[in-house]
Each structure stands twice: as C-alpha cells, then as structure tokens.
C-alpha cells in the first residue's frame, strides 16, 4: 500500500456505510417530495424520513 494511505477501521467503515445509506435515502426522499404535487403524499414522505432518522438515532445511541 502507498505511504500515507490509511484504510478505515472496521467500525469506521460501518459508520461510513451507514452515513452513505442515510444520504442515499434522504436523496431519494427529496426526489419523491419534489416530484409530488399532492400535499398528503409530501407529508407521508416527510414522516417516513423522520421515522427512519429517529430509528437511526436510536441505533446510534444503542451502540454507544
């Protein structure tokens, strides 16, 4: 391996993977919200995002 290049540890890799998954989910939710014109569908999408984020926060707290 080249000098100066460090691979993340196992826990760091999992953290990065979780962050990528969250960002992908938020991007998809953003696309859905912006492509939706019905207020009810936008609200449902926003609530799904909130629930997912709360679940991720719970998981993060549990691992501390």
C-alpha positions as CSV (number, residue, x, y, z in Angstrom):
1,X,0.0,0.0,0.0
2,X,1.3,3.5,-0.8
3,X,2.7,5.6,2.1
4,X,0.2,8.0,3.7
5,X,-2.9,6.0,2.7
6,X,-4.9,4.6,5.6
7,X,-7.9,2.4,5.4
8,X,-10.7,3.0,7.9
9,X,-11.0,0.5,10.8
10,X,-14.0,-1.9,10.8
11,X,-16.2,0.3,13.0
12,X,-15.3,3.4,10.9
13,X,-16.3,1.5,7.7
14,X,-19.6,0.6,9.2
15,X,-20.2,4.2,10.2
16,X,-19.4,5.4,6.7
17,X,-21.7,2.8,5.2
18,X,-24.5,3.9,7.5
19,X,-23.9,7.6,6.6
20,X,-23.9,6.7,2.8
21,X,-27.1,4.7,3.2
22,X,-28.8,7.6,5.1
23,X,-27.7,10.2,2.5
24,X,-29.0,7.9,-0.3
25,X,-32.3,7.6,1.5
26,X,-32.6,11.3,2.0
27,X,-31.7,12.0,-1.6
28,X,-34.4,9.5,-2.8
29,X,-36.9,11.1,-0.4
30,X,-36.0,14.5,-1.7
31,X,-36.6,13.4,-5.3
32,X,-40.0,11.9,-4.2
33,X,-41.0,15.1,-2.4
34,X,-40.1,17.3,-5.4
35,X,-41.9,15.1,-7.9
36,X,-45.1,15.1,-5.8
37,X,-47.8,17.6,-6.1
38,X,-50.3,16.2,-3.6
39,X,-49.9,17.6,-0.1
40,X,-50.8,14.3,1.5
41,X,-48.1,12.4,-0.3
42,X,-45.5,15.0,0.6
43,X,-46.5,14.7,4.3
44,X,-46.3,10.9,4.2
45,X,-42.8,11.1,2.7
46,X,-41.6,13.6,5.3
47,X,-43.0,11.4,8.1
48,X,-41.2,8.3,6.7
49,X,-38.0,10.3,6.6
50,X,-38.5,11.4,10.2
51,X,-39.2,7.9,11.4
52,X,-36.2,6.5,9.6
53,X,-33.9,9.2,11.1
54,X,-35.3,8.5,14.6
55,X,-34.7,4.8,14.2
56,X,-31.1,5.5,13.0
57,X,-30.6,7.8,16.0
58,X,-31.8,5.0,18.3
59,X,-29.4,2.6,16.7
60,X,-26.6,5.0,17.1
61,X,-27.4,5.6,20.8
62,X,-27.6,1.8,21.4
63,X,-24.1,1.3,20.1
64,X,-22.6,3.9,22.3
